[in-house]
Amino acid sequence: MQKDTPHISYIPSQITSAVEGYELLLRLHNDLSSAQNQMIQISFKYVIWLEANLCAILGALIEALESRGNVVTLIDCEKFQQKSDILSRNGFFEYYGIQIPTIREHKTPISYKKFKEKEAIPYNQYILAELINNPEFPRHSERLGKKIKENIYELFENARTHGRCKHIHTCGQFYPNKKKLHITIVDTGETITNNVQRFLKNKLSPCECIHWAMQLGNTKKKVIYQAVLV
């Protein structure tokens, strides 16, 4: 394939935060895993539903493609906008140069952002502004708000401290009526498997490494929780 011949990859029609949604995005990643020095167009032509928090995965996918010399653009965004304006409201389209106006003013999406390893304070401010202090976020006590912030920040801290990656991608949305919060934090650095094997000096299987990392006492100060943390 010549670099001036674009390769078009289509995002599946419906992607949710269920296991199947992550598998579809992983399949998209695998389909493009060998692309180098190409023009890649990621199309929203057939997308009917895409949950806002999953933009963090798409952002990490784009970064991985660009790191291999590919030039990535988003296409057919207007077609998806006719079905849902969520990627305009959360700033994902704008981040990648797609300007599509939206008239909705609800602030339930948590904006798509990329943070560098040393940007712990900006991330803390981001969670406060986008979530805890957001007037549309459900009312809560100061103590509960502090606990929510600490739990989300801890996920970021795991990636920041141990991930050894260029950027950490994050995005989300809360659903006041359903009393749900979806937030996704993605780093493209070291994997759980590599870090646990290195720490234990033992060639455990990926499943065994994850099981070990989740046990009480095997603190994340010793190993890295990597990939997608929701």
Legacy VTK file of the C-alpha trace (Angstrom):
# vtk DataFile Version 3.0
C-alpha trace
ASCII
DATASET POLYDATA
POINTS 230 float
0.000 0.000 0.000
1.335 3.430 -0.882
1.334 6.107 1.756
-0.826 8.373 -0.418
-3.502 5.650 -0.761
-5.691 5.952 2.340
-6.700 2.837 4.208
-10.232 3.162 5.603
-11.180 1.369 8.815
-14.823 1.412 9.873
-15.828 1.604 13.513
-18.512 -1.027 14.272
-22.116 0.136 14.443
-22.636 -0.207 18.195
-20.025 -0.148 20.923
-20.959 -0.147 24.593
-18.993 -0.534 27.809
-19.832 -4.243 27.912
-17.189 -6.876 27.192
-18.318 -7.101 23.573
-17.628 -3.400 23.080
-14.033 -3.727 24.235
-13.581 -6.793 22.050
-14.742 -4.847 18.988
-12.288 -2.041 19.682
-9.518 -4.572 20.292
-10.328 -6.162 16.941
-10.026 -2.743 15.292
-6.654 -2.296 16.983
-5.479 -5.717 15.821
-6.584 -5.035 12.238
-4.340 -1.961 12.202
-1.479 -3.312 14.305
0.863 -3.786 11.325
0.170 -0.407 9.677
3.272 1.758 9.293
3.820 5.020 7.419
0.322 4.914 5.955
-2.624 7.270 5.642
-5.326 5.830 7.895
-8.913 7.056 7.821
-11.136 5.974 10.709
-14.747 6.147 9.572
-17.863 6.757 11.680
-20.107 6.032 8.701
-21.915 3.052 10.209
-21.771 3.996 13.891
-25.161 4.145 15.574
-24.088 4.138 19.211
-20.729 4.725 20.857
-20.509 5.286 24.596
-18.617 8.469 25.401
-16.084 6.960 27.809
-14.753 4.679 25.063
-13.215 7.677 23.297
-10.238 7.108 25.581
-9.606 3.800 23.807
-9.948 5.368 20.367
-7.525 8.106 21.372
-4.974 5.537 22.521
-5.442 3.620 19.265
-4.791 6.774 17.241
-1.687 7.549 19.297
-0.353 4.027 18.698
-0.917 4.417 14.945
0.789 7.813 14.858
3.762 6.457 16.789
4.431 4.170 13.819
4.501 7.017 11.323
0.876 6.781 10.211
-1.198 9.869 9.451
-4.655 9.390 10.993
-7.821 11.319 10.186
-11.433 10.866 11.252
-14.042 10.794 8.477
-17.841 10.567 8.181
-18.185 12.271 11.560
-21.189 14.256 10.358
-23.071 11.019 9.690
-22.633 9.958 13.303
-23.490 13.462 14.503
-26.942 13.058 12.935
-27.554 10.122 15.294
-25.691 11.350 18.368
-23.764 14.516 19.202
-21.939 12.978 22.160
-18.487 13.143 20.517
-18.963 16.840 19.890
-20.170 17.485 23.423
-17.245 15.669 25.021
-14.664 17.382 22.817
-13.372 14.246 21.086
-14.152 15.425 17.558
-12.784 18.890 18.306
-9.538 17.435 19.657
-8.953 15.792 16.302
-9.843 18.860 14.275
-13.512 18.083 13.539
-15.665 21.130 14.184
-19.358 20.199 14.403
-21.638 22.533 16.390
-23.988 21.106 18.995
-26.903 22.874 20.634
-27.226 20.623 23.683
-25.998 22.113 26.914
-26.116 19.147 29.279
-22.747 18.666 30.945
-22.984 14.961 31.690
-20.038 13.968 29.440
-16.575 14.050 31.017
-14.359 15.641 28.377
-11.831 13.629 26.420
-8.307 14.572 27.533
-4.724 13.409 27.225
-2.365 13.863 30.165
1.380 13.442 30.350
3.018 11.344 33.046
3.905 14.364 35.203
0.484 16.033 34.987
-0.950 14.631 38.214
-2.169 18.019 39.472
-3.940 18.934 36.200
-5.680 15.548 36.257
-6.883 16.150 39.803
-8.218 19.545 38.712
-9.876 17.905 35.712
-11.812 15.462 37.909
-12.914 18.270 40.201
-14.113 20.495 37.344
-15.661 17.825 35.136
-17.261 15.727 37.839
-17.206 16.618 41.520
-17.911 20.349 41.090
-20.106 19.916 38.015
-23.545 21.351 38.886
-25.242 18.540 36.944
-23.448 15.800 38.887
-25.806 14.278 41.510
-25.751 15.977 44.882
-23.411 14.372 47.370
-21.710 15.038 50.670
-18.236 16.525 50.797
-16.945 13.263 52.225
-18.460 11.198 49.408
-17.143 13.614 46.784
-13.663 13.301 48.234
-13.903 9.497 48.155
-15.087 9.452 44.534
-12.223 11.732 43.533
-9.682 9.625 45.408
-10.853 6.388 43.780
-10.729 7.824 40.261
-7.420 9.538 40.894
-5.942 6.266 42.142
-6.593 4.683 38.750
-4.811 7.566 37.057
-1.966 7.332 39.557
-1.443 3.650 38.757
-1.013 4.477 35.091
1.033 7.611 35.753
3.416 6.067 38.244
3.942 2.704 36.630
2.728 2.801 33.038
5.843 4.320 31.494
3.762 5.649 28.619
3.746 8.884 26.638
0.166 9.857 27.451
-2.763 8.759 29.564
-6.130 9.034 27.819
-9.315 9.560 29.783
-12.966 10.237 29.107
-16.351 9.451 30.620
-19.978 10.226 31.206
-22.363 10.146 34.123
-26.039 9.278 33.943
-27.910 11.051 36.763
-31.213 9.253 36.208
-29.595 5.823 36.098
-27.165 6.677 38.927
-24.251 5.425 36.855
-20.777 6.763 36.179
-18.624 5.460 33.334
-15.027 6.623 33.201
-12.223 5.047 31.210
-8.508 5.560 31.756
-6.122 4.120 29.181
-2.374 3.935 29.099
-0.364 2.226 26.374
2.653 1.452 28.507
3.795 -1.659 30.323
1.335 -4.533 30.711
0.297 -6.282 33.910
1.880 -9.461 32.598
5.288 -7.911 31.945
5.414 -6.105 35.261
4.276 -8.999 37.436
6.641 -11.403 35.672
9.504 -8.950 36.124
8.678 -8.366 39.783
8.212 -12.045 40.674
10.898 -13.304 38.276
8.382 -15.934 37.239
6.807 -16.644 33.837
3.205 -16.730 34.999
0.389 -16.729 32.460
-1.464 -13.442 31.800
-4.462 -14.695 33.810
-2.236 -15.686 36.719
-0.535 -12.266 36.628
-3.845 -10.417 36.794
-5.043 -12.667 39.615
-1.824 -12.000 41.557
-2.048 -8.244 40.999
-5.586 -8.127 42.383
-4.801 -9.916 45.632
-4.723 -7.966 48.886
-1.174 -7.170 49.884
0.154 -7.282 46.326
-0.015 -3.533 46.136
-0.057 -1.530 42.944
2.969 0.271 44.351
4.824 -2.896 43.336
3.170 -3.704 40.016
1.461 -1.850 37.217
-2.227 -1.981 36.463
-2.292 -1.297 32.720
-4.713 -1.249 29.781
-8.273 -0.068 30.326
-9.461 0.704 33.821
-13.150 1.511 34.086
LINES 1 231
230 0 1 2 3 4 5 6 7 8 9 10 11 12 13 14 15 16 17 18 19 20 21 22 23 24 25 26 27 28 29 30 31 32 33 34 35 36 37 38 39 40 41 42 43 44 45 46 47 48 49 50 51 52 53 54 55 56 57 58 59 60 61 62 63 64 65 66 67 68 69 70 71 72 73 74 75 76 77 78 79 80 81 82 83 84 85 86 87 88 89 90 91 92 93 94 95 96 97 98 99 100 101 102 103 104 105 106 107 108 109 110 111 112 113 114 115 116 117 118 119 120 121 122 123 124 125 126 127 128 129 130 131 132 133 134 135 136 137 138 139 140 141 142 143 144 145 146 147 148 149 150 151 152 153 154 155 156 157 158 159 160 161 162 163 164 165 166 167 168 169 170 171 172 173 174 175 176 177 178 179 180 181 182 183 184 185 186 187 188 189 190 191 192 193 194 195 196 197 198 199 200 201 202 203 204 205 206 207 208 209 210 211 212 213 214 215 216 217 218 219 220 221 222 223 224 225 226 227 228 229
